Amino acid sequence: MRLIEAIGLRLDNLIKARGNLTEYELAKQAGMPRSTVWKITHPDLTKVKTVKLDTVYQLADTLGLNLKEFFDDHLFDDISD
């Protein structure tokens, strides 16, 4: 799995785990465009290849996580190019 795909899946899983949170609401709370979150959670549809670490940090922080907690998931065990 590519890194952008793992980040997108992780973010999508975290949003779904919160039940009442949507991509739009997360983007709004994080102070970024909704399209940014959508592009991260749908890299297969958008041809996005990278995401800035500060964007991941901002989203993780909005979800109440630090970067270690965000990346502490089996999705990141087998990252390929």
C-alpha positions as CSV (number, residue, x, y, z in Angstrom):
1,M,0.0,0.0,0.0
2,R,1.2,3.5,-0.8
3,L,1.7,5.9,2.1
4,I,-1.0,8.3,0.8
5,E,-3.5,5.4,0.7
6,A,-2.6,4.4,4.2
7,I,-3.0,8.0,5.5
8,G,-6.3,8.3,3.7
9,L,-7.7,5.0,5.1
10,R,-6.5,5.9,8.6
11,L,-8.2,9.3,8.4
12,D,-11.3,7.8,7.0
13,N,-11.4,5.2,9.8
14,L,-10.9,7.9,12.5
15,I,-13.7,9.9,11.0
16,K,-16.1,6.9,10.9
17,A,-15.1,5.9,14.5
18,R,-16.4,9.3,15.7
19,G,-19.8,8.5,14.3
20,N,-21.2,12.1,14.2
21,L,-18.2,13.6,12.3
22,T,-18.0,14.2,8.6
23,E,-15.2,15.0,6.3
24,Y,-16.7,18.5,5.9
25,E,-16.9,19.0,9.7
26,L,-13.3,17.8,10.2
27,A,-12.1,20.2,7.5
28,K,-14.0,23.1,9.0
29,Q,-12.7,22.4,12.5
30,A,-9.2,22.0,11.2
31,G,-9.5,25.3,9.2
32,M,-8.8,23.9,5.8
33,P,-10.8,23.4,2.6
34,R,-13.1,20.4,2.5
35,S,-11.5,19.4,-0.8
36,T,-8.2,18.9,1.1
37,V,-9.7,16.2,3.4
38,W,-11.6,14.6,0.5
39,K,-8.4,14.4,-1.7
40,I,-6.6,12.7,1.2
41,T,-9.4,10.2,1.9
42,H,-9.9,9.4,-1.8
43,P,-6.4,9.3,-3.4
44,D,-7.4,6.7,-5.9
45,L,-10.0,9.1,-7.4
46,T,-7.9,12.3,-7.3
47,K,-4.4,11.1,-8.3
48,V,-2.9,12.7,-5.2
49,K,0.5,11.2,-4.5
50,T,1.6,13.1,-1.4
51,V,0.3,14.9,1.6
52,K,2.2,17.4,3.7
53,L,3.1,16.3,7.2
54,D,1.8,19.6,8.6
55,T,-1.6,18.8,7.0
56,V,-1.6,15.4,8.7
57,Y,-0.5,17.0,12.0
58,Q,-3.3,19.6,11.7
59,L,-5.9,16.9,11.1
60,A,-4.6,14.6,13.8
61,D,-4.5,17.5,16.3
62,T,-8.1,18.4,15.4
63,L,-9.0,14.7,16.1
64,G,-7.2,14.9,19.5
65,L,-4.3,12.8,18.4
66,N,-0.6,13.4,18.2
67,L,1.4,12.2,15.2
68,K,2.6,9.1,17.0
69,E,-1.0,8.1,17.8
70,F,-2.1,8.8,14.2
71,F,0.6,6.6,12.7
72,D,0.3,3.9,15.3
73,D,-1.8,1.6,13.1
74,H,-1.2,-1.6,11.2
75,L,-2.0,0.3,8.0
76,F,1.5,1.7,8.1
77,D,3.3,-1.7,8.5
78,D,3.8,-2.4,4.8
79,I,4.2,0.8,2.9
80,S,5.5,0.6,-0.6
81,D,6.5,3.2,-3.2
